[in-house]
Protein backbone atom coordinates (compact mmCIF):
# COMPACT_ATOMS: atom_id res chain seq x y z
CA UNK A 1 0.00 0.00 0.00
CA UNK A 2 1.40 3.32 -1.04
CA UNK A 3 0.83 6.55 0.87
CA UNK A 4 -1.18 7.89 -2.09
CA UNK A 5 -3.46 4.85 -1.94
CA UNK A 6 -4.12 5.30 1.79
CA UNK A 7 -4.66 9.03 1.27
CA UNK A 8 -7.22 8.27 -1.45
CA UNK A 9 -9.18 5.95 0.84
CA UNK A 10 -9.00 8.54 3.63
CA UNK A 11 -10.29 11.30 1.34
CA UNK A 12 -13.19 9.10 0.18
CA UNK A 13 -14.05 8.36 3.82
CA UNK A 14 -14.02 12.07 4.66
CA UNK A 15 -16.22 12.92 1.67
CA UNK A 16 -18.65 10.20 2.72
CA UNK A 17 -18.75 11.53 6.29
CA UNK A 18 -19.39 15.06 5.03
CA UNK A 19 -22.20 13.87 2.75
CA UNK A 20 -23.77 11.97 5.65
CA UNK A 21 -23.56 14.87 8.10
CA UNK A 22 -24.54 17.69 5.73
CA UNK A 23 -28.36 17.32 5.71
CA UNK A 24 -28.65 17.32 9.50
CA UNK A 25 -26.16 20.15 9.93
CA UNK A 26 -27.86 22.30 7.31
CA UNK A 27 -31.31 21.68 8.81
CA UNK A 28 -30.01 22.66 12.24
CA UNK A 29 -28.35 25.76 10.78
CA UNK A 30 -31.52 26.91 9.01
CA UNK A 31 -33.66 26.29 12.08
CA UNK A 32 -31.19 28.15 14.29
CA UNK A 33 -31.07 31.16 11.97
CA UNK A 34 -34.86 31.32 11.68
CA UNK A 35 -35.36 31.10 15.44
CA UNK A 36 -32.63 33.70 15.99
CA UNK A 37 -34.36 36.05 13.55
CA UNK A 38 -37.63 35.48 15.41
CA UNK A 39 -35.92 36.18 18.73
CA UNK A 40 -34.40 39.37 17.33
CA UNK A 41 -37.71 40.58 15.93
CA UNK A 42 -39.61 39.92 19.16
CA UNK A 43 -36.71 40.79 21.50
CA UNK A 44 -37.09 37.48 23.34
CA UNK A 45 -33.65 36.68 24.73
CA UNK A 46 -34.24 33.13 25.90
CA UNK A 47 -31.15 31.01 25.21
CA UNK A 48 -32.96 27.66 25.44
CA UNK A 49 -35.66 28.60 22.92
CA UNK A 50 -33.52 27.59 19.94
CA UNK A 51 -32.81 23.99 21.03
CA UNK A 52 -36.24 22.40 20.48
CA UNK A 53 -36.71 23.73 16.91
CA UNK A 54 -33.16 22.63 16.06
CA UNK A 55 -33.78 19.13 17.42
CA UNK A 56 -37.05 18.87 15.51
CA UNK A 57 -35.36 20.07 12.30
CA UNK A 58 -32.56 17.53 12.66
CA UNK A 59 -35.02 14.67 13.29
CA UNK A 60 -37.10 15.69 10.26
CA UNK A 61 -33.95 15.90 8.13
CA UNK A 62 -32.95 12.42 9.29
CA UNK A 63 -36.37 11.02 8.44
CA UNK A 64 -36.33 12.64 5.00
CA UNK A 65 -32.72 11.91 4.05
CA UNK A 66 -32.15 8.49 5.67
CA UNK A 67 -32.73 6.52 2.41
CA UNK A 68 -30.19 8.68 0.59
CA UNK A 69 -27.76 8.44 3.49
CA UNK A 70 -28.09 4.66 3.52
CA UNK A 71 -27.34 4.51 -0.20
CA UNK A 72 -24.20 6.59 0.32
CA UNK A 73 -22.87 4.47 3.18
CA UNK A 74 -23.78 1.17 1.49
CA UNK A 75 -22.03 2.26 -1.71
CA UNK A 76 -18.91 3.25 0.23
CA UNK A 77 -18.89 -0.03 2.15
CA UNK A 78 -19.46 -2.11 -0.98
CA UNK A 79 -16.60 -0.28 -2.69
CA UNK A 80 -14.31 -1.09 0.23
CA UNK A 81 -15.29 -4.77 0.33
CA UNK A 82 -15.12 -5.27 -3.43
CA UNK A 83 -11.64 -3.77 -3.59
CA UNK A 84 -10.14 -5.78 -0.70
CA UNK A 85 -8.04 -7.93 -3.09
CA UNK A 86 -6.45 -4.83 -4.60
CA UNK A 87 -5.83 -3.42 -1.10
CA UNK A 88 -3.88 -6.54 -0.11
CA UNK A 89 -1.47 -6.26 -3.05
ZAVEXBA-464996 format. One line per 10 residues: number of its first residue (from 1); their letters; for each residue x, y, z of N, C-alpha, C, O. Coordinates in nm, 3 decimals. Layout:
BEGIN
NUM	a	X/Y/Z/X/Y/Z/X/Y/Z/X/Y/Z; ...
END
This chain:
BEGIN
1	xxxxxxxxxx	0.083/-0.118/0.000/0.000/0.000/0.000/0.088/0.125/0.000/0.175/0.142/0.085; 0.063/0.208/-0.095/0.140/0.332/-0.104/0.072/0.442/-0.023/-0.048/0.433/0.005; 0.146/0.543/0.013/0.083/0.655/0.087/-0.028/0.723/0.007/-0.126/0.770/0.064; -0.014/0.729/-0.126/-0.118/0.789/-0.209/-0.246/0.707/-0.205/-0.356/0.762/-0.206; -0.230/0.575/-0.200/-0.346/0.485/-0.194/-0.422/0.506/-0.063/-0.545/0.518/-0.062; -0.349/0.510/0.047/-0.412/0.530/0.179/-0.476/0.669/0.186/-0.585/0.685/0.241; -0.409/0.768/0.130/-0.466/0.903/0.127/-0.595/0.906/0.047/-0.690/0.975/0.086; -0.600/0.833/-0.064/-0.722/0.827/-0.145/-0.838/0.766/-0.069/-0.950/0.817/-0.076; -0.812/0.658/0.004/-0.918/0.595/0.084/-0.963/0.691/0.194/-1.083/0.703/0.221; -0.868/0.759/0.256/-0.900/0.854/0.363/-0.985/0.969/0.310/-1.081/1.011/0.376
11	xxxxxxxxxx	-0.952/1.020/0.194/-1.029/1.130/0.134/-1.170/1.084/0.101/-1.266/1.158/0.123; -1.185/0.963/0.047/-1.319/0.910/0.018/-1.400/0.895/0.147/-1.520/0.923/0.148; -1.335/0.850/0.254/-1.405/0.836/0.382/-1.449/0.972/0.436/-1.559/0.985/0.489; -1.364/1.073/0.421/-1.402/1.207/0.466/-1.517/1.264/0.383/-1.608/1.326/0.438; -1.512/1.244/0.251/-1.622/1.292/0.167/-1.753/1.223/0.205/-1.858/1.287/0.210; -1.746/1.093/0.232/-1.865/1.020/0.272/-1.919/1.073/0.404/-2.040/1.091/0.419; -1.831/1.099/0.499/-1.875/1.153/0.629/-1.939/1.291/0.613/-2.038/1.322/0.679; -1.881/1.372/0.526/-1.939/1.506/0.503/-2.075/1.495/0.439/-2.168/1.567/0.477; -2.090/1.406/0.340/-2.220/1.387/0.275/-2.323/1.336/0.375/-2.440/1.374/0.367; -2.283/1.250/0.468/-2.377/1.197/0.565/-2.418/1.300/0.669/-2.532/1.300/0.716
21	xxxxxxxxxx	-2.327/1.388/0.705/-2.356/1.487/0.810/-2.425/1.613/0.757/-2.493/1.682/0.832; -2.407/1.642/0.629/-2.454/1.769/0.573/-2.604/1.795/0.589/-2.640/1.905/0.631; -2.692/1.700/0.559/-2.836/1.732/0.571/-2.877/1.771/0.713/-2.953/1.867/0.731; -2.827/1.699/0.812/-2.865/1.732/0.950/-2.805/1.864/0.994/-2.871/1.943/1.061; -2.680/1.889/0.956/-2.616/2.015/0.993/-2.684/2.134/0.927/-2.705/2.237/0.990; -2.719/2.120/0.800/-2.786/2.230/0.731/-2.925/2.256/0.787/-2.966/2.371/0.800; -2.998/2.149/0.821/-3.131/2.168/0.881/-3.120/2.238/1.015/-3.199/2.328/1.045; -3.023/2.200/1.096/-3.001/2.266/1.224/-2.961/2.412/1.207/-3.003/2.498/1.283; -2.879/2.438/1.106/-2.835/2.576/1.078/-2.953/2.664/1.038/-2.969/2.775/1.089; -3.036/2.613/0.947/-3.152/2.691/0.901/-3.249/2.715/1.016/-3.299/2.826/1.033
31	xxxxxxxxxx	-3.275/2.612/1.095/-3.366/2.629/1.208/-3.310/2.729/1.309/-3.384/2.812/1.362; -3.181/2.722/1.335/-3.119/2.815/1.429/-3.126/2.959/1.380/-3.154/3.049/1.458; -3.101/2.980/1.251/-3.107/3.116/1.197/-3.250/3.170/1.202/-3.271/3.286/1.239; -3.347/3.086/1.165/-3.486/3.132/1.168/-3.532/3.166/1.309/-3.597/3.268/1.329; -3.498/3.082/1.406/-3.536/3.110/1.544/-3.463/3.234/1.596/-3.520/3.313/1.670; -3.337/3.250/1.557/-3.263/3.370/1.599/-3.324/3.496/1.541/-3.331/3.598/1.608; -3.369/3.489/1.415/-3.436/3.605/1.355/-3.567/3.635/1.428/-3.600/3.751/1.452; -3.640/3.530/1.465/-3.763/3.548/1.541/-3.733/3.611/1.678/-3.804/3.701/1.722; -3.628/3.562/1.743/-3.592/3.618/1.873/-3.551/3.765/1.860/-3.582/3.846/1.947; -3.481/3.798/1.753/-3.440/3.937/1.733/-3.561/4.026/1.706/-3.568/4.137/1.758
41	xxxxxxxxxx	-3.654/3.978/1.627/-3.771/4.058/1.593/-3.861/4.081/1.715/-3.920/4.188/1.730; -3.872/3.979/1.801/-3.961/3.992/1.916/-3.887/4.033/2.043/-3.951/4.054/2.147; -3.757/4.044/2.037/-3.671/4.079/2.150/-3.686/3.982/2.266/-3.677/4.020/2.383; -3.709/3.854/2.233/-3.709/3.748/2.334/-3.566/3.696/2.342/-3.512/3.646/2.243; -3.504/3.708/2.459/-3.365/3.668/2.473/-3.352/3.539/2.555/-3.272/3.532/2.648; -3.429/3.441/2.520/-3.424/3.313/2.590/-3.325/3.222/2.517/-3.346/3.189/2.400; -3.220/3.181/2.585/-3.115/3.101/2.521/-3.162/2.959/2.488/-3.114/2.900/2.391; -3.253/2.904/2.566/-3.296/2.766/2.544/-3.405/2.754/2.438/-3.441/2.642/2.401; -3.457/2.865/2.390/-3.566/2.860/2.292/-3.523/2.796/2.160/-3.607/2.739/2.090; -3.398/2.804/2.124/-3.352/2.759/1.994/-3.331/2.607/1.990/-3.328/2.549/1.881
51	xxxxxxxxxx	-3.317/2.541/2.104/-3.281/2.399/2.103/-3.391/2.308/2.050/-3.363/2.218/1.970; -3.514/2.329/2.091/-3.624/2.240/2.048/-3.647/2.249/1.897/-3.657/2.145/1.833; -3.655/2.369/1.837/-3.671/2.373/1.691/-3.553/2.309/1.617/-3.572/2.246/1.513; -3.432/2.326/1.670/-3.316/2.263/1.606/-3.326/2.112/1.613/-3.299/2.043/1.515; -3.366/2.059/1.729/-3.378/1.913/1.742/-3.486/1.860/1.650/-3.469/1.755/1.588; -3.597/1.930/1.640/-3.705/1.887/1.551/-3.658/1.891/1.405/-3.688/1.800/1.328; -3.587/1.996/1.368/-3.536/2.007/1.230/-3.439/1.895/1.197/-3.443/1.841/1.087; -3.352/1.860/1.290/-3.256/1.753/1.266/-3.327/1.618/1.254/-3.292/1.537/1.168; -3.426/1.593/1.337/-3.502/1.467/1.329/-3.577/1.458/1.196/-3.579/1.353/1.133; -3.639/1.568/1.154/-3.710/1.569/1.026/-3.612/1.546/0.911/-3.642/1.472/0.818
61	xxxxxxxxxx	-3.496/1.610/0.917/-3.395/1.590/0.813/-3.349/1.444/0.810/-3.330/1.388/0.702; -3.332/1.384/0.925/-3.295/1.242/0.929/-3.403/1.155/0.866/-3.373/1.066/0.787; -3.528/1.182/0.900/-3.637/1.102/0.844/-3.647/1.118/0.693/-3.676/1.021/0.622; -3.622/1.237/0.643/-3.633/1.264/0.500/-3.513/1.207/0.424/-3.529/1.147/0.317; -3.393/1.225/0.479/-3.272/1.191/0.405/-3.213/1.054/0.438/-3.111/1.016/0.381; -3.274/0.977/0.529/-3.215/0.849/0.567/-3.203/0.751/0.450/-3.103/0.679/0.445; -3.296/0.744/0.354/-3.273/0.652/0.241/-3.151/0.692/0.159/-3.072/0.606/0.119; -3.135/0.820/0.134/-3.019/0.868/0.059/-2.889/0.843/0.136/-2.789/0.802/0.078; -2.893/0.867/0.266/-2.776/0.844/0.349/-2.738/0.697/0.351/-2.620/0.663/0.348; -2.837/0.610/0.357/-2.809/0.466/0.352/-2.747/0.425/0.219/-2.655/0.343/0.217
71	xxxxxxxxxx	-2.794/0.481/0.110/-2.734/0.451/-0.020/-2.588/0.494/-0.025/-2.504/0.423/-0.079; -2.557/0.610/0.030/-2.420/0.659/0.032/-2.330/0.566/0.112/-2.223/0.527/0.064; -2.372/0.530/0.232/-2.287/0.447/0.318/-2.277/0.304/0.265/-2.172/0.241/0.279; -2.384/0.252/0.206/-2.378/0.117/0.149/-2.286/0.116/0.028/-2.209/0.022/0.010; -2.293/0.218/-0.056/-2.203/0.226/-0.171/-2.057/0.235/-0.129/-1.972/0.169/-0.189; -2.028/0.314/-0.026/-1.891/0.325/0.023/-1.842/0.191/0.078/-1.730/0.149/0.050; -1.927/0.125/0.156/-1.889/-0.003/0.215/-1.871/-0.110/0.108/-1.775/-0.188/0.114; -1.960/-0.115/0.011/-1.946/-0.211/-0.098/-1.816/-0.186/-0.175/-1.747/-0.281/-0.212; -1.784/-0.062/-0.200/-1.660/-0.028/-0.269/-1.539/-0.078/-0.191/-1.444/-0.131/-0.249; -1.542/-0.060/-0.059/-1.431/-0.109/0.023/-1.419/-0.261/0.017/-1.310/-0.315/-0.001
81	xxxxxxxxx	-1.532/-0.331/0.032/-1.529/-0.477/0.033/-1.493/-0.536/-0.102/-1.420/-0.635/-0.109; -1.542/-0.475/-0.209/-1.512/-0.527/-0.343/-1.364/-0.511/-0.375/-1.306/-0.596/-0.442; -1.303/-0.405/-0.327/-1.164/-0.377/-0.359/-1.064/-0.432/-0.258/-0.947/-0.396/-0.263; -1.107/-0.519/-0.167/-1.014/-0.578/-0.070/-0.898/-0.650/-0.138/-0.784/-0.635/-0.092; -0.920/-0.728/-0.245/-0.804/-0.793/-0.309/-0.700/-0.695/-0.360/-0.580/-0.722/-0.352; -0.744/-0.582/-0.412/-0.645/-0.483/-0.460/-0.579/-0.411/-0.342/-0.467/-0.361/-0.357; -0.643/-0.404/-0.226/-0.583/-0.342/-0.110/-0.470/-0.429/-0.054/-0.371/-0.378/-0.002; -0.486/-0.560/-0.066/-0.388/-0.654/-0.011/-0.258/-0.648/-0.090/-0.149/-0.659/-0.033; -0.268/-0.630/-0.220/-0.147/-0.626/-0.305/-0.059/-0.512/-0.275/0.045/-0.496/-0.338
END
